[in-house]
Amino acid sequence: MRWIPHDSMKAKEVADTLRSCGKLVDKEEPHMCFSSREAMSRFATRELGVSGARAAITRIHGNETPNSMYIVEQVTQLNNNVVPCHPMDFPYEVFYCHRPKEVQSLRVQLKGLKDGMPRVTAIAMCHMNTSNWDTQYFELLDGKCGELICHYMPTNYIMFY
């Protein structure tokens, strides 16, 4: 096991993960942390009330460069009952999964502006009501309290629907 220096940024990030994962369960937005993908899937299946939750991830089909630019080719509505799972800072893989209210999920096909650029299948989430969000999320997503906010899910996130 690797030691993390007590006053380091990594120690603060791990402490934040432990705080997030240790929050009391909220009936309005159930959440849990998991270190196994099988447990994440079981939680999502239970929360969504389905016999088997489907997983969606953002995929880059090829090699992307930092300067890659895309256009939207197609948008498909997925579901408004989802469980997104976010990777957390921790010495091993831990995901924070939750079932947000008032969301819409989309699959967005992106095409590179130049020939030979990779195609991207992106998963997007639109939050219809952000009036009770923590201010840090508005800074992260460049939005304002109460407005509709949509964002792509990074490639290391998993969304169950």
C-alpha positions as a Markdown table, in Angstrom:
| # | Residue | x | y | z |
|---|---|---|---|---|
| 1 | Met | 0.0 | 0.0 | 0.0 |
| 2 | Arg | 1.2 | 3.5 | -0.9 |
| 3 | Trp | 1.2 | 6.1 | 1.9 |
| 4 | Ile | -0.3 | 9.5 | 1.2 |
| 5 | Pro | 1.5 | 12.5 | 3.0 |
| 6 | His | -0.9 | 13.9 | 5.6 |
| 7 | Asp | -1.0 | 17.5 | 4.5 |
| 8 | Ser | -0.9 | 16.8 | 0.7 |
| 9 | Met | -3.5 | 17.7 | -1.9 |
| 10 | Lys | -4.1 | 14.0 | -2.4 |
| 11 | Ala | -4.9 | 13.5 | 1.3 |
| 12 | Lys | -7.5 | 16.4 | 1.0 |
| 13 | Glu | -9.0 | 14.7 | -2.1 |
| 14 | Val | -9.2 | 11.3 | -0.3 |
| 15 | Ala | -10.8 | 13.0 | 2.7 |
| 16 | Asp | -13.4 | 14.7 | 0.4 |
| 17 | Thr | -14.2 | 11.3 | -1.1 |
| 18 | Leu | -14.7 | 9.8 | 2.3 |
| 19 | Arg | -17.0 | 12.7 | 3.3 |
| 20 | Ser | -19.0 | 12.3 | 0.1 |
| 21 | Cys | -19.3 | 8.6 | 0.4 |
| 22 | Gly | -20.2 | 8.8 | 4.1 |
| 23 | Lys | -23.1 | 11.3 | 3.6 |
| 24 | Leu | -26.4 | 10.1 | 5.0 |
| 25 | Val | -28.6 | 8.5 | 2.3 |
| 26 | Asp | -31.1 | 11.0 | 0.9 |
| 27 | Lys | -34.5 | 9.6 | -0.2 |
| 28 | Glu | -34.8 | 12.4 | -2.7 |
| 29 | Glu | -31.5 | 11.5 | -4.4 |
| 30 | Pro | -30.2 | 8.1 | -3.3 |
| 31 | His | -26.4 | 7.7 | -3.5 |
| 32 | Met | -23.7 | 5.2 | -2.6 |
| 33 | Cys | -20.0 | 4.6 | -3.3 |
| 34 | Phe | -18.7 | 1.4 | -4.8 |
| 35 | Ser | -15.3 | -0.2 | -5.5 |
| 36 | Ser | -16.8 | -2.9 | -7.8 |
| 37 | Arg | -18.6 | -2.4 | -11.1 |
| 38 | Glu | -20.9 | -5.3 | -10.3 |
| 39 | Ala | -22.1 | -3.6 | -7.1 |
| 40 | Met | -22.7 | -0.4 | -9.1 |
| 41 | Ser | -24.8 | -2.2 | -11.6 |
| 42 | Arg | -26.9 | -3.9 | -8.8 |
| 43 | Phe | -27.5 | -0.5 | -7.1 |
| 44 | Ala | -28.5 | 1.1 | -10.5 |
| 45 | Thr | -30.8 | -1.8 | -11.3 |
| 46 | Arg | -32.5 | -1.5 | -7.8 |
| 47 | Glu | -32.8 | 2.3 | -8.0 |
| 48 | Leu | -34.1 | 2.3 | -11.5 |
| 49 | Gly | -36.6 | -0.5 | -10.8 |
| 50 | Val | -35.6 | -2.5 | -13.8 |
| 51 | Ser | -34.6 | -6.1 | -14.3 |
| 52 | Gly | -31.2 | -5.1 | -15.7 |
| 53 | Ala | -29.8 | -1.6 | -16.0 |
| 54 | Arg | -28.0 | -0.8 | -19.2 |
| 55 | Ala | -24.7 | 1.1 | -19.1 |
| 56 | Ala | -23.7 | 4.0 | -21.3 |
| 57 | Ile | -20.3 | 5.6 | -21.6 |
| 58 | Thr | -18.7 | 8.2 | -23.7 |
| 59 | Arg | -16.4 | 6.5 | -26.3 |
| 60 | Ile | -13.8 | 8.0 | -28.6 |
| 61 | His | -13.5 | 5.8 | -31.7 |
| 62 | Gly | -9.9 | 6.4 | -32.6 |
| 63 | Asn | -7.2 | 8.8 | -31.3 |
| 64 | Glu | -8.2 | 12.3 | -30.3 |
| 65 | Thr | -5.9 | 15.3 | -30.1 |
| 66 | Pro | -6.3 | 18.2 | -27.8 |
| 67 | Asn | -7.2 | 20.4 | -30.7 |
| 68 | Ser | -10.0 | 18.1 | -32.1 |
| 69 | Met | -13.1 | 19.9 | -33.0 |
| 70 | Tyr | -16.5 | 18.2 | -33.7 |
| 71 | Ile | -20.0 | 18.9 | -35.0 |
| 72 | Val | -23.1 | 17.2 | -33.7 |
| 73 | Glu | -24.3 | 14.5 | -36.2 |
| 74 | Gln | -27.2 | 12.9 | -34.3 |
| 75 | Val | -28.9 | 13.2 | -30.9 |
| 76 | Thr | -30.9 | 10.3 | -29.4 |
| 77 | Gln | -32.9 | 10.7 | -26.2 |
| 78 | Leu | -32.1 | 7.9 | -23.7 |
| 79 | Asn | -34.0 | 8.3 | -20.5 |
| 80 | Asn | -35.0 | 10.6 | -17.6 |
| 81 | Asn | -34.4 | 7.9 | -15.0 |
| 82 | Val | -30.7 | 7.4 | -14.7 |
| 83 | Val | -27.9 | 6.5 | -12.3 |
| 84 | Pro | -24.6 | 8.3 | -13.2 |
| 85 | Cys | -21.4 | 7.0 | -11.5 |
| 86 | His | -18.5 | 9.3 | -11.1 |
| 87 | Pro | -14.9 | 8.2 | -10.3 |
| 88 | Met | -13.6 | 9.6 | -7.0 |
| 89 | Asp | -10.1 | 10.5 | -5.8 |
| 90 | Phe | -9.0 | 7.5 | -3.8 |
| 91 | Pro | -6.0 | 5.1 | -3.7 |
| 92 | Tyr | -8.0 | 2.5 | -5.6 |
| 93 | Glu | -11.1 | 2.7 | -7.9 |
| 94 | Val | -14.1 | 4.1 | -6.2 |
| 95 | Phe | -17.2 | 5.4 | -7.9 |
| 96 | Tyr | -19.9 | 7.7 | -6.4 |
| 97 | Cys | -23.3 | 6.7 | -7.9 |
| 98 | His | -26.5 | 8.6 | -7.4 |
| 99 | Arg | -30.0 | 8.9 | -8.9 |
| 100 | Pro | -30.6 | 12.6 | -9.7 |
| 101 | Lys | -34.1 | 14.0 | -10.1 |
| 102 | Glu | -35.3 | 16.0 | -13.1 |
| 103 | Val | -32.6 | 15.0 | -15.6 |
| 104 | Gln | -32.6 | 14.0 | -19.3 |
| 105 | Ser | -29.9 | 11.8 | -20.8 |
| 106 | Leu | -28.9 | 11.8 | -24.4 |
| 107 | Arg | -26.6 | 9.9 | -26.7 |
| 108 | Val | -24.8 | 12.4 | -29.0 |
| 109 | Gln | -22.9 | 11.3 | -32.1 |
| 110 | Leu | -20.1 | 13.7 | -32.9 |
| 111 | Lys | -18.2 | 13.9 | -36.2 |
| 112 | Gly | -14.8 | 15.5 | -36.5 |
| 113 | Leu | -14.5 | 18.6 | -38.6 |
| 114 | Lys | -11.5 | 17.3 | -40.5 |
| 115 | Asp | -11.3 | 14.0 | -42.4 |
| 116 | Gly | -9.6 | 11.2 | -40.5 |
| 117 | Met | -10.6 | 12.5 | -37.1 |
| 118 | Pro | -12.1 | 10.0 | -34.7 |
| 119 | Arg | -15.9 | 9.8 | -34.3 |
| 120 | Val | -17.2 | 10.2 | -30.7 |
| 121 | Thr | -20.3 | 8.7 | -29.1 |
| 122 | Ala | -20.9 | 11.0 | -26.2 |
| 123 | Ile | -23.3 | 10.6 | -23.3 |
| 124 | Ala | -24.8 | 14.0 | -22.2 |
| 125 | Met | -26.9 | 14.8 | -19.2 |
| 126 | Cys | -29.3 | 17.8 | -18.9 |
| 127 | His | -30.3 | 18.9 | -15.4 |
| 128 | Met | -33.7 | 20.5 | -15.7 |
| 129 | Asn | -33.7 | 22.0 | -12.1 |
| 130 | Thr | -30.5 | 23.3 | -10.6 |
| 131 | Ser | -32.1 | 25.5 | -7.9 |
| 132 | Asn | -30.8 | 23.3 | -5.0 |
| 133 | Trp | -27.3 | 22.7 | -6.3 |
| 134 | Asp | -24.1 | 23.5 | -4.4 |
| 135 | Thr | -22.3 | 26.6 | -5.9 |
| 136 | Gln | -19.2 | 24.6 | -6.8 |
| 137 | Tyr | -21.2 | 22.9 | -9.6 |
| 138 | Phe | -22.1 | 26.2 | -11.2 |
| 139 | Glu | -18.4 | 27.1 | -11.3 |
| 140 | Leu | -17.5 | 23.8 | -12.8 |
| 141 | Leu | -20.2 | 23.8 | -15.5 |
| 142 | Asp | -20.3 | 27.5 | -16.1 |
| 143 | Gly | -24.0 | 28.0 | -15.2 |
| 144 | Lys | -26.3 | 29.9 | -13.0 |
| 145 | Cys | -28.6 | 28.7 | -10.2 |
| 146 | Gly | -32.0 | 27.6 | -11.5 |
| 147 | Glu | -31.1 | 27.4 | -15.2 |
| 148 | Leu | -31.0 | 24.3 | -17.3 |
| 149 | Ile | -27.5 | 22.9 | -17.5 |
| 150 | Cys | -26.3 | 20.2 | -19.9 |
| 151 | His | -22.9 | 18.6 | -20.0 |
| 152 | Tyr | -21.1 | 15.7 | -21.6 |
| 153 | Met | -20.0 | 12.8 | -19.3 |
| 154 | Pro | -16.3 | 12.2 | -19.5 |
| 155 | Thr | -15.0 | 8.9 | -20.8 |
| 156 | Asn | -14.3 | 7.5 | -17.3 |
| 157 | Tyr | -17.9 | 8.0 | -16.1 |
| 158 | Ile | -20.6 | 5.4 | -16.4 |
| 159 | Met | -24.3 | 6.1 | -16.7 |
| 160 | Phe | -26.9 | 3.4 | -16.1 |
| 161 | Tyr | -30.4 | 3.7 | -17.5 |
